[in-house]
Amino acid sequence: MSNNDPDELPALYASRGFTTRVGFGERAAVLTVDLFRAFTDPASPLYLPVDPVVDSTASLLGHARARGIPVIHTVVQYSSPAEAPTLIRKNPVLGRLTAGSDFLEVEPRLKPVDSDIVITKYGASAFFNSTLQPTLTGLGIDTLIITGIATSGCVRATAVDAIQHGYRPIVPRECVGDRFDTAHQVSLAEIDAKYADVEALADVITLLETEQEPQQ
């Protein structure tokens, strides 16, 4: 087996003792990572062509909301570059994500309903310097279903932090995407091996409907 073929990564990790499943716990929430107009609107300089990801995530959110499962959206917004000076120095385009920008709304196809929660995100991980962890604690969440973009960046960083904080991370395969397919596929394999359960969307929906009690 070579070490250069991304398709071989799952088998390689499995042969080394990785890829065990964490499964669902007792109470799940769905998190959307960076699925806001800065990344989903073709007019934005940060745009990613991820319409299938948005459509799949919309389907998942519909099922989650129908069962009262919390939905949490993240939106990056800086009041000043001083809130993330080195990150913006490395990625100057992020400096456009300031109050007043037309691109700070959650993607319209995922438009939050009254029961949804929207939090501000400041770094690659949705946990970094945000209110995500206290929100999850307050809701009694032990399982975090992670959707969004990009698989190799913010999705991966969020999955790493989720498992390090003791949550059970689940990543529906169809609900994440990236600018480059190779980066996407390699990252999915590594996330699945070490940080989260990467599952088919249909299987995640089935588990939501069969293993999660309707929430109030």
Biotite code that builds the C-alpha atoms (Angstrom):
import biotite.structure as struc

atoms = struc.array([
    struc.Atom([0.000, 0.000, 0.000], chain_id="A", res_id=1, res_name="MET", atom_name="CA", element="C"),
    struc.Atom([1.383, 3.397, -0.984], chain_id="A", res_id=2, res_name="SER", atom_name="CA", element="C"),
    struc.Atom([1.090, 6.491, 1.172], chain_id="A", res_id=3, res_name="ASN", atom_name="CA", element="C"),
    struc.Atom([0.115, 8.746, -1.728], chain_id="A", res_id=4, res_name="ASN", atom_name="CA", element="C"),
    struc.Atom([-3.397, 7.651, -2.722], chain_id="A", res_id=5, res_name="ASP", atom_name="CA", element="C"),
    struc.Atom([-6.165, 9.395, -0.727], chain_id="A", res_id=6, res_name="PRO", atom_name="CA", element="C"),
    struc.Atom([-8.510, 6.489, -1.470], chain_id="A", res_id=7, res_name="ASP", atom_name="CA", element="C"),
    struc.Atom([-6.234, 4.227, 0.565], chain_id="A", res_id=8, res_name="GLU", atom_name="CA", element="C"),
    struc.Atom([-6.336, 6.370, 3.699], chain_id="A", res_id=9, res_name="LEU", atom_name="CA", element="C"),
    struc.Atom([-9.426, 4.781, 5.343], chain_id="A", res_id=10, res_name="PRO", atom_name="CA", element="C"),
    struc.Atom([-7.992, 1.269, 5.050], chain_id="A", res_id=11, res_name="ALA", atom_name="CA", element="C"),
    struc.Atom([-4.574, 2.460, 6.220], chain_id="A", res_id=12, res_name="LEU", atom_name="CA", element="C"),
    struc.Atom([-6.011, 4.119, 9.322], chain_id="A", res_id=13, res_name="TYR", atom_name="CA", element="C"),
    struc.Atom([-8.244, 1.131, 10.087], chain_id="A", res_id=14, res_name="ALA", atom_name="CA", element="C"),
    struc.Atom([-5.255, -1.215, 9.877], chain_id="A", res_id=15, res_name="SER", atom_name="CA", element="C"),
    struc.Atom([-3.444, 0.921, 12.463], chain_id="A", res_id=16, res_name="ARG", atom_name="CA", element="C"),
    struc.Atom([-6.272, 0.835, 15.009], chain_id="A", res_id=17, res_name="GLY", atom_name="CA", element="C"),
    struc.Atom([-8.060, 4.089, 14.151], chain_id="A", res_id=18, res_name="PHE", atom_name="CA", element="C"),
    struc.Atom([-11.635, 4.708, 12.934], chain_id="A", res_id=19, res_name="THR", atom_name="CA", element="C"),
    struc.Atom([-13.554, 3.335, 15.952], chain_id="A", res_id=20, res_name="THR", atom_name="CA", element="C"),
    struc.Atom([-17.068, 4.829, 16.143], chain_id="A", res_id=21, res_name="ARG", atom_name="CA", element="C"),
    struc.Atom([-18.156, 7.191, 18.923], chain_id="A", res_id=22, res_name="VAL", atom_name="CA", element="C"),
    struc.Atom([-21.835, 6.975, 17.988], chain_id="A", res_id=23, res_name="GLY", atom_name="CA", element="C"),
    struc.Atom([-24.734, 9.086, 19.177], chain_id="A", res_id=24, res_name="PHE", atom_name="CA", element="C"),
    struc.Atom([-25.238, 9.980, 22.809], chain_id="A", res_id=25, res_name="GLY", atom_name="CA", element="C"),
    struc.Atom([-28.488, 11.027, 24.453], chain_id="A", res_id=26, res_name="GLU", atom_name="CA", element="C"),
    struc.Atom([-28.948, 14.591, 23.224], chain_id="A", res_id=27, res_name="ARG", atom_name="CA", element="C"),
    struc.Atom([-27.774, 15.982, 19.881], chain_id="A", res_id=28, res_name="ALA", atom_name="CA", element="C"),
    struc.Atom([-27.517, 19.410, 18.300], chain_id="A", res_id=29, res_name="ALA", atom_name="CA", element="C"),
    struc.Atom([-26.773, 20.383, 14.694], chain_id="A", res_id=30, res_name="VAL", atom_name="CA", element="C"),
    struc.Atom([-24.066, 22.968, 14.019], chain_id="A", res_id=31, res_name="LEU", atom_name="CA", element="C"),
    struc.Atom([-23.586, 24.831, 10.734], chain_id="A", res_id=32, res_name="THR", atom_name="CA", element="C"),
    struc.Atom([-20.024, 26.077, 10.280], chain_id="A", res_id=33, res_name="VAL", atom_name="CA", element="C"),
    struc.Atom([-19.616, 29.142, 8.053], chain_id="A", res_id=34, res_name="ASP", atom_name="CA", element="C"),
    struc.Atom([-22.712, 28.524, 5.944], chain_id="A", res_id=35, res_name="LEU", atom_name="CA", element="C"),
    struc.Atom([-23.381, 32.220, 5.627], chain_id="A", res_id=36, res_name="PHE", atom_name="CA", element="C"),
    struc.Atom([-23.430, 34.485, 2.608], chain_id="A", res_id=37, res_name="ARG", atom_name="CA", element="C"),
    struc.Atom([-19.732, 35.376, 2.731], chain_id="A", res_id=38, res_name="ALA", atom_name="CA", element="C"),
    struc.Atom([-19.067, 31.798, 1.620], chain_id="A", res_id=39, res_name="PHE", atom_name="CA", element="C"),
    struc.Atom([-22.283, 30.901, -0.240], chain_id="A", res_id=40, res_name="THR", atom_name="CA", element="C"),
    struc.Atom([-22.990, 34.036, -2.303], chain_id="A", res_id=41, res_name="ASP", atom_name="CA", element="C"),
    struc.Atom([-21.211, 34.066, -5.705], chain_id="A", res_id=42, res_name="PRO", atom_name="CA", element="C"),
    struc.Atom([-20.730, 37.831, -5.349], chain_id="A", res_id=43, res_name="ALA", atom_name="CA", element="C"),
    struc.Atom([-18.487, 37.362, -2.298], chain_id="A", res_id=44, res_name="SER", atom_name="CA", element="C"),
    struc.Atom([-14.683, 37.067, -2.657], chain_id="A", res_id=45, res_name="PRO", atom_name="CA", element="C"),
    struc.Atom([-14.823, 34.140, -0.200], chain_id="A", res_id=46, res_name="LEU", atom_name="CA", element="C"),
    struc.Atom([-17.391, 32.186, -2.224], chain_id="A", res_id=47, res_name="TYR", atom_name="CA", element="C"),
    struc.Atom([-17.218, 28.390, -2.401], chain_id="A", res_id=48, res_name="LEU", atom_name="CA", element="C"),
    struc.Atom([-19.354, 26.489, -4.954], chain_id="A", res_id=49, res_name="PRO", atom_name="CA", element="C"),
    struc.Atom([-21.113, 24.311, -2.383], chain_id="A", res_id=50, res_name="VAL", atom_name="CA", element="C"),
    struc.Atom([-24.789, 24.320, -3.402], chain_id="A", res_id=51, res_name="ASP", atom_name="CA", element="C"),
    struc.Atom([-25.130, 20.536, -2.840], chain_id="A", res_id=52, res_name="PRO", atom_name="CA", element="C"),
    struc.Atom([-23.762, 20.993, 0.691], chain_id="A", res_id=53, res_name="VAL", atom_name="CA", element="C"),
    struc.Atom([-26.302, 23.725, 1.398], chain_id="A", res_id=54, res_name="VAL", atom_name="CA", element="C"),
    struc.Atom([-29.171, 21.647, 0.014], chain_id="A", res_id=55, res_name="ASP", atom_name="CA", element="C"),
    struc.Atom([-28.157, 18.579, 2.032], chain_id="A", res_id=56, res_name="SER", atom_name="CA", element="C"),
    struc.Atom([-27.794, 20.664, 5.171], chain_id="A", res_id=57, res_name="THR", atom_name="CA", element="C"),
    struc.Atom([-31.224, 22.212, 4.598], chain_id="A", res_id=58, res_name="ALA", atom_name="CA", element="C"),
    struc.Atom([-32.682, 18.704, 4.519], chain_id="A", res_id=59, res_name="SER", atom_name="CA", element="C"),
    struc.Atom([-30.910, 17.784, 7.757], chain_id="A", res_id=60, res_name="LEU", atom_name="CA", element="C"),
    struc.Atom([-32.088, 20.964, 9.485], chain_id="A", res_id=61, res_name="LEU", atom_name="CA", element="C"),
    struc.Atom([-35.663, 20.221, 8.473], chain_id="A", res_id=62, res_name="GLY", atom_name="CA", element="C"),
    struc.Atom([-35.523, 16.823, 10.142], chain_id="A", res_id=63, res_name="HIS", atom_name="CA", element="C"),
    struc.Atom([-33.772, 18.206, 13.223], chain_id="A", res_id=64, res_name="ALA", atom_name="CA", element="C"),
    struc.Atom([-36.228, 21.054, 13.718], chain_id="A", res_id=65, res_name="ARG", atom_name="CA", element="C"),
    struc.Atom([-39.171, 18.698, 13.311], chain_id="A", res_id=66, res_name="ALA", atom_name="CA", element="C"),
    struc.Atom([-37.899, 16.740, 16.324], chain_id="A", res_id=67, res_name="ARG", atom_name="CA", element="C"),
    struc.Atom([-36.996, 19.793, 18.369], chain_id="A", res_id=68, res_name="GLY", atom_name="CA", element="C"),
    struc.Atom([-33.270, 19.129, 18.056], chain_id="A", res_id=69, res_name="ILE", atom_name="CA", element="C"),
    struc.Atom([-31.323, 22.381, 18.530], chain_id="A", res_id=70, res_name="PRO", atom_name="CA", element="C"),
    struc.Atom([-29.823, 24.030, 15.461], chain_id="A", res_id=71, res_name="VAL", atom_name="CA", element="C"),
    struc.Atom([-26.867, 26.372, 15.939], chain_id="A", res_id=72, res_name="ILE", atom_name="CA", element="C"),
    struc.Atom([-25.421, 28.563, 13.174], chain_id="A", res_id=73, res_name="HIS", atom_name="CA", element="C"),
    struc.Atom([-22.010, 30.246, 13.182], chain_id="A", res_id=74, res_name="THR", atom_name="CA", element="C"),
    struc.Atom([-21.266, 33.538, 11.458], chain_id="A", res_id=75, res_name="VAL", atom_name="CA", element="C"),
    struc.Atom([-17.822, 35.157, 11.409], chain_id="A", res_id=76, res_name="VAL", atom_name="CA", element="C"),
    struc.Atom([-17.952, 38.848, 12.249], chain_id="A", res_id=77, res_name="GLN", atom_name="CA", element="C"),
    struc.Atom([-15.251, 41.174, 13.546], chain_id="A", res_id=78, res_name="TYR", atom_name="CA", element="C"),
    struc.Atom([-15.911, 44.566, 15.083], chain_id="A", res_id=79, res_name="SER", atom_name="CA", element="C"),
    struc.Atom([-12.212, 45.292, 14.577], chain_id="A", res_id=80, res_name="SER", atom_name="CA", element="C"),
    struc.Atom([-9.195, 43.492, 13.065], chain_id="A", res_id=81, res_name="PRO", atom_name="CA", element="C"),
    struc.Atom([-7.782, 43.537, 16.608], chain_id="A", res_id=82, res_name="ALA", atom_name="CA", element="C"),
    struc.Atom([-10.155, 40.668, 17.453], chain_id="A", res_id=83, res_name="GLU", atom_name="CA", element="C"),
    struc.Atom([-8.104, 38.305, 15.268], chain_id="A", res_id=84, res_name="ALA", atom_name="CA", element="C"),
    struc.Atom([-4.993, 40.228, 14.209], chain_id="A", res_id=85, res_name="PRO", atom_name="CA", element="C"),
    struc.Atom([-2.743, 37.330, 13.203], chain_id="A", res_id=86, res_name="THR", atom_name="CA", element="C"),
    struc.Atom([-5.504, 35.350, 11.505], chain_id="A", res_id=87, res_name="LEU", atom_name="CA", element="C"),
    struc.Atom([-6.458, 38.405, 9.444], chain_id="A", res_id=88, res_name="ILE", atom_name="CA", element="C"),
    struc.Atom([-2.792, 39.127, 8.701], chain_id="A", res_id=89, res_name="ARG", atom_name="CA", element="C"),
    struc.Atom([-2.519, 35.592, 7.300], chain_id="A", res_id=90, res_name="LYS", atom_name="CA", element="C"),
    struc.Atom([-5.904, 35.818, 5.524], chain_id="A", res_id=91, res_name="ASN", atom_name="CA", element="C"),
    struc.Atom([-6.509, 39.519, 4.739], chain_id="A", res_id=92, res_name="PRO", atom_name="CA", element="C"),
    struc.Atom([-9.802, 38.776, 2.980], chain_id="A", res_id=93, res_name="VAL", atom_name="CA", element="C"),
    struc.Atom([-11.294, 37.928, 6.396], chain_id="A", res_id=94, res_name="LEU", atom_name="CA", element="C"),
    struc.Atom([-10.942, 41.604, 7.276], chain_id="A", res_id=95, res_name="GLY", atom_name="CA", element="C"),
    struc.Atom([-14.014, 42.223, 5.123], chain_id="A", res_id=96, res_name="ARG", atom_name="CA", element="C"),
    struc.Atom([-16.190, 40.345, 7.613], chain_id="A", res_id=97, res_name="LEU", atom_name="CA", element="C"),
    struc.Atom([-17.035, 43.394, 9.682], chain_id="A", res_id=98, res_name="THR", atom_name="CA", element="C"),
    struc.Atom([-20.332, 44.848, 10.855], chain_id="A", res_id=99, res_name="ALA", atom_name="CA", element="C"),
    struc.Atom([-22.259, 46.359, 7.969], chain_id="A", res_id=100, res_name="GLY", atom_name="CA", element="C"),
    struc.Atom([-21.146, 43.827, 5.375], chain_id="A", res_id=101, res_name="SER", atom_name="CA", element="C"),
    struc.Atom([-23.907, 42.493, 3.139], chain_id="A", res_id=102, res_name="ASP", atom_name="CA", element="C"),
    struc.Atom([-22.487, 38.980, 3.467], chain_id="A", res_id=103, res_name="PHE", atom_name="CA", element="C"),
    struc.Atom([-22.977, 38.296, 7.186], chain_id="A", res_id=104, res_name="LEU", atom_name="CA", element="C"),
    struc.Atom([-26.430, 36.724, 6.972], chain_id="A", res_id=105, res_name="GLU", atom_name="CA", element="C"),
    struc.Atom([-26.926, 32.978, 7.367], chain_id="A", res_id=106, res_name="VAL", atom_name="CA", element="C"),
    struc.Atom([-27.406, 31.417, 3.917], chain_id="A", res_id=107, res_name="GLU", atom_name="CA", element="C"),
    struc.Atom([-31.076, 32.113, 3.012], chain_id="A", res_id=108, res_name="PRO", atom_name="CA", element="C"),
    struc.Atom([-31.785, 28.446, 2.224], chain_id="A", res_id=109, res_name="ARG", atom_name="CA", element="C"),
    struc.Atom([-30.886, 27.709, 5.851], chain_id="A", res_id=110, res_name="LEU", atom_name="CA", element="C"),
    struc.Atom([-32.648, 30.776, 7.242], chain_id="A", res_id=111, res_name="LYS", atom_name="CA", element="C"),
    struc.Atom([-32.827, 30.505, 11.030], chain_id="A", res_id=112, res_name="PRO", atom_name="CA", element="C"),
    struc.Atom([-36.219, 29.944, 12.611], chain_id="A", res_id=113, res_name="VAL", atom_name="CA", element="C"),
    struc.Atom([-37.158, 31.266, 16.040], chain_id="A", res_id=114, res_name="ASP", atom_name="CA", element="C"),
    struc.Atom([-35.794, 28.193, 17.817], chain_id="A", res_id=115, res_name="SER", atom_name="CA", element="C"),
    struc.Atom([-32.381, 28.359, 16.094], chain_id="A", res_id=116, res_name="ASP", atom_name="CA", element="C"),
    struc.Atom([-29.335, 29.924, 17.738], chain_id="A", res_id=117, res_name="ILE", atom_name="CA", element="C"),
    struc.Atom([-26.817, 32.122, 15.888], chain_id="A", res_id=118, res_name="VAL", atom_name="CA", element="C"),
    struc.Atom([-23.386, 32.653, 17.421], chain_id="A", res_id=119, res_name="ILE", atom_name="CA", element="C"),
    struc.Atom([-20.417, 34.735, 16.346], chain_id="A", res_id=120, res_name="THR", atom_name="CA", element="C"),
    struc.Atom([-17.285, 32.811, 15.400], chain_id="A", res_id=121, res_name="LYS", atom_name="CA", element="C"),
    struc.Atom([-13.790, 34.327, 15.608], chain_id="A", res_id=122, res_name="TYR", atom_name="CA", element="C"),
    struc.Atom([-11.377, 31.591, 14.544], chain_id="A", res_id=123, res_name="GLY", atom_name="CA", element="C"),
    struc.Atom([-11.172, 28.388, 12.552], chain_id="A", res_id=124, res_name="ALA", atom_name="CA", element="C"),
    struc.Atom([-12.843, 26.342, 15.292], chain_id="A", res_id=125, res_name="SER", atom_name="CA", element="C"),
    struc.Atom([-16.403, 27.265, 16.197], chain_id="A", res_id=126, res_name="ALA", atom_name="CA", element="C"),
    struc.Atom([-15.350, 26.788, 19.835], chain_id="A", res_id=127, res_name="PHE", atom_name="CA", element="C"),
    struc.Atom([-12.548, 29.377, 19.831], chain_id="A", res_id=128, res_name="PHE", atom_name="CA", element="C"),
    struc.Atom([-13.457, 32.484, 21.880], chain_id="A", res_id=129, res_name="ASN", atom_name="CA", element="C"),
    struc.Atom([-17.154, 31.899, 21.158], chain_id="A", res_id=130, res_name="SER", atom_name="CA", element="C"),
    struc.Atom([-20.237, 31.084, 23.206], chain_id="A", res_id=131, res_name="THR", atom_name="CA", element="C"),
    struc.Atom([-20.605, 27.634, 21.622], chain_id="A", res_id=132, res_name="LEU", atom_name="CA", element="C"),
    struc.Atom([-19.442, 25.533, 24.559], chain_id="A", res_id=133, res_name="GLN", atom_name="CA", element="C"),
    struc.Atom([-21.575, 27.286, 27.212], chain_id="A", res_id=134, res_name="PRO", atom_name="CA", element="C"),
    struc.Atom([-24.512, 27.080, 24.820], chain_id="A", res_id=135, res_name="THR", atom_name="CA", element="C"),
    struc.Atom([-24.054, 23.324, 24.401], chain_id="A", res_id=136, res_name="LEU", atom_name="CA", element="C"),
    struc.Atom([-23.617, 22.892, 28.151], chain_id="A", res_id=137, res_name="THR", atom_name="CA", element="C"),
    struc.Atom([-26.789, 24.832, 28.855], chain_id="A", res_id=138, res_name="GLY", atom_name="CA", element="C"),
    struc.Atom([-28.719, 22.666, 26.414], chain_id="A", res_id=139, res_name="LEU", atom_name="CA", element="C"),
    struc.Atom([-27.319, 19.434, 27.859], chain_id="A", res_id=140, res_name="GLY", atom_name="CA", element="C"),
    struc.Atom([-25.816, 18.408, 24.513], chain_id="A", res_id=141, res_name="ILE", atom_name="CA", element="C"),
    struc.Atom([-23.440, 15.445, 24.271], chain_id="A", res_id=142, res_name="ASP", atom_name="CA", element="C"),
    struc.Atom([-23.528, 14.855, 20.484], chain_id="A", res_id=143, res_name="THR", atom_name="CA", element="C"),
    struc.Atom([-22.620, 17.520, 17.921], chain_id="A", res_id=144, res_name="LEU", atom_name="CA", element="C"),
    struc.Atom([-23.583, 17.031, 14.278], chain_id="A", res_id=145, res_name="ILE", atom_name="CA", element="C"),
    struc.Atom([-21.160, 19.230, 12.338], chain_id="A", res_id=146, res_name="ILE", atom_name="CA", element="C"),
    struc.Atom([-21.989, 20.601, 8.890], chain_id="A", res_id=147, res_name="THR", atom_name="CA", element="C"),
    struc.Atom([-20.452, 23.344, 6.772], chain_id="A", res_id=148, res_name="GLY", atom_name="CA", element="C"),
    struc.Atom([-17.258, 24.511, 5.128], chain_id="A", res_id=149, res_name="ILE", atom_name="CA", element="C"),
    struc.Atom([-14.419, 24.059, 4.584], chain_id="A", res_id=150, res_name="ALA", atom_name="CA", element="C"),
    struc.Atom([-13.768, 20.408, 5.363], chain_id="A", res_id=151, res_name="THR", atom_name="CA", element="C"),
    struc.Atom([-9.995, 20.907, 5.521], chain_id="A", res_id=152, res_name="SER", atom_name="CA", element="C"),
    struc.Atom([-10.236, 24.052, 7.651], chain_id="A", res_id=153, res_name="GLY", atom_name="CA", element="C"),
    struc.Atom([-13.027, 25.155, 9.933], chain_id="A", res_id=154, res_name="CYS", atom_name="CA", element="C"),
    struc.Atom([-14.976, 21.876, 9.866], chain_id="A", res_id=155, res_name="VAL", atom_name="CA", element="C"),
    struc.Atom([-11.877, 19.910, 10.804], chain_id="A", res_id=156, res_name="ARG", atom_name="CA", element="C"),
    struc.Atom([-10.848, 22.408, 13.500], chain_id="A", res_id=157, res_name="ALA", atom_name="CA", element="C"),
    struc.Atom([-14.339, 22.290, 14.995], chain_id="A", res_id=158, res_name="THR", atom_name="CA", element="C"),
    struc.Atom([-14.408, 18.481, 14.985], chain_id="A", res_id=159, res_name="ALA", atom_name="CA", element="C"),
    struc.Atom([-11.027, 18.374, 16.740], chain_id="A", res_id=160, res_name="VAL", atom_name="CA", element="C"),
    struc.Atom([-12.191, 20.792, 19.432], chain_id="A", res_id=161, res_name="ASP", atom_name="CA", element="C"),
    struc.Atom([-15.519, 19.001, 19.809], chain_id="A", res_id=162, res_name="ALA", atom_name="CA", element="C"),
    struc.Atom([-13.943, 15.653, 20.655], chain_id="A", res_id=163, res_name="ILE", atom_name="CA", element="C"),
    struc.Atom([-11.338, 17.324, 22.871], chain_id="A", res_id=164, res_name="GLN", atom_name="CA", element="C"),
    struc.Atom([-14.188, 18.933, 24.831], chain_id="A", res_id=165, res_name="HIS", atom_name="CA", element="C"),
    struc.Atom([-15.797, 15.534, 25.312], chain_id="A", res_id=166, res_name="GLY", atom_name="CA", element="C"),
    struc.Atom([-18.583, 15.760, 22.732], chain_id="A", res_id=167, res_name="TYR", atom_name="CA", element="C"),
    struc.Atom([-19.446, 13.010, 20.252], chain_id="A", res_id=168, res_name="ARG", atom_name="CA", element="C"),
    struc.Atom([-18.827, 14.632, 16.843], chain_id="A", res_id=169, res_name="PRO", atom_name="CA", element="C"),
    struc.Atom([-20.816, 13.372, 13.851], chain_id="A", res_id=170, res_name="ILE", atom_name="CA", element="C"),
    struc.Atom([-20.120, 14.679, 10.318], chain_id="A", res_id=171, res_name="VAL", atom_name="CA", element="C"),
    struc.Atom([-22.728, 13.937, 7.620], chain_id="A", res_id=172, res_name="PRO", atom_name="CA", element="C"),
    struc.Atom([-20.641, 13.378, 4.506], chain_id="A", res_id=173, res_name="ARG", atom_name="CA", element="C"),
    struc.Atom([-22.951, 15.264, 2.137], chain_id="A", res_id=174, res_name="GLU", atom_name="CA", element="C"),
    struc.Atom([-23.183, 18.273, 4.464], chain_id="A", res_id=175, res_name="CYS", atom_name="CA", element="C"),
    struc.Atom([-19.543, 19.407, 4.278], chain_id="A", res_id=176, res_name="VAL", atom_name="CA", element="C"),
    struc.Atom([-17.467, 20.722, 1.397], chain_id="A", res_id=177, res_name="GLY", atom_name="CA", element="C"),
    struc.Atom([-14.219, 22.353, 0.336], chain_id="A", res_id=178, res_name="ASP", atom_name="CA", element="C"),
    struc.Atom([-12.663, 24.332, -2.490], chain_id="A", res_id=179, res_name="ARG", atom_name="CA", element="C"),
    struc.Atom([-10.615, 21.355, -3.650], chain_id="A", res_id=180, res_name="PHE", atom_name="CA", element="C"),
    struc.Atom([-11.853, 17.780, -3.832], chain_id="A", res_id=181, res_name="ASP", atom_name="CA", element="C"),
    struc.Atom([-8.512, 16.252, -2.824], chain_id="A", res_id=182, res_name="THR", atom_name="CA", element="C"),
    struc.Atom([-8.380, 18.395, 0.317], chain_id="A", res_id=183, res_name="ALA", atom_name="CA", element="C"),
    struc.Atom([-11.993, 17.442, 1.015], chain_id="A", res_id=184, res_name="HIS", atom_name="CA", element="C"),
    struc.Atom([-11.469, 13.693, 0.615], chain_id="A", res_id=185, res_name="GLN", atom_name="CA", element="C"),
    struc.Atom([-8.222, 13.546, 2.603], chain_id="A", res_id=186, res_name="VAL", atom_name="CA", element="C"),
    struc.Atom([-9.715, 15.647, 5.390], chain_id="A", res_id=187, res_name="SER", atom_name="CA", element="C"),
    struc.Atom([-12.847, 13.491, 5.552], chain_id="A", res_id=188, res_name="LEU", atom_name="CA", element="C"),
    struc.Atom([-10.698, 10.370, 5.873], chain_id="A", res_id=189, res_name="ALA", atom_name="CA", element="C"),
    struc.Atom([-8.601, 11.900, 8.635], chain_id="A", res_id=190, res_name="GLU", atom_name="CA", element="C"),
    struc.Atom([-11.599, 13.348, 10.486], chain_id="A", res_id=191, res_name="ILE", atom_name="CA", element="C"),
    struc.Atom([-13.309, 9.949, 10.338], chain_id="A", res_id=192, res_name="ASP", atom_name="CA", element="C"),
    struc.Atom([-10.188, 8.151, 11.534], chain_id="A", res_id=193, res_name="ALA", atom_name="CA", element="C"),
    struc.Atom([-9.333, 10.400, 14.469], chain_id="A", res_id=194, res_name="LYS", atom_name="CA", element="C"),
    struc.Atom([-11.888, 13.033, 15.397], chain_id="A", res_id=195, res_name="TYR", atom_name="CA", element="C"),
    struc.Atom([-15.491, 12.236, 14.419], chain_id="A", res_id=196, res_name="ALA", atom_name="CA", element="C"),
    struc.Atom([-17.810, 9.708, 12.841], chain_id="A", res_id=197, res_name="ASP", atom_name="CA", element="C"),
    struc.Atom([-18.239, 10.589, 9.165], chain_id="A", res_id=198, res_name="VAL", atom_name="CA", element="C"),
    struc.Atom([-21.563, 9.091, 8.102], chain_id="A", res_id=199, res_name="GLU", atom_name="CA", element="C"),
    struc.Atom([-23.964, 9.218, 5.155], chain_id="A", res_id=200, res_name="ALA", atom_name="CA", element="C"),
    struc.Atom([-26.643, 11.875, 5.577], chain_id="A", res_id=201, res_name="LEU", atom_name="CA", element="C"),
    struc.Atom([-29.418, 9.286, 5.253], chain_id="A", res_id=202, res_name="ALA", atom_name="CA", element="C"),
    struc.Atom([-27.920, 7.314, 8.139], chain_id="A", res_id=203, res_name="ASP", atom_name="CA", element="C"),
    struc.Atom([-27.640, 10.425, 10.317], chain_id="A", res_id=204, res_name="VAL", atom_name="CA", element="C"),
    struc.Atom([-31.282, 11.302, 9.658], chain_id="A", res_id=205, res_name="ILE", atom_name="CA", element="C"),
    struc.Atom([-32.333, 7.745, 10.501], chain_id="A", res_id=206, res_name="THR", atom_name="CA", element="C"),
    struc.Atom([-30.403, 7.902, 13.772], chain_id="A", res_id=207, res_name="LEU", atom_name="CA", element="C"),
    struc.Atom([-31.990, 11.249, 14.622], chain_id="A", res_id=208, res_name="LEU", atom_name="CA", element="C"),
    struc.Atom([-35.425, 9.774, 14.096], chain_id="A", res_id=209, res_name="GLU", atom_name="CA", element="C"),
    struc.Atom([-34.835, 6.455, 15.860], chain_id="A", res_id=210, res_name="THR", atom_name="CA", element="C"),
    struc.Atom([-32.292, 7.105, 18.612], chain_id="A", res_id=211, res_name="GLU", atom_name="CA", element="C"),
    struc.Atom([-33.038, 10.692, 19.642], chain_id="A", res_id=212, res_name="GLN", atom_name="CA", element="C"),
    struc.Atom([-36.115, 11.415, 21.733], chain_id="A", res_id=213, res_name="GLU", atom_name="CA", element="C"),
    struc.Atom([-38.113, 14.419, 20.491], chain_id="A", res_id=214, res_name="PRO", atom_name="CA", element="C"),
    struc.Atom([-36.868, 17.476, 22.384], chain_id="A", res_id=215, res_name="GLN", atom_name="CA", element="C"),
    struc.Atom([-38.943, 20.268, 23.812], chain_id="A", res_id=216, res_name="GLN", atom_name="CA", element="C"),
])
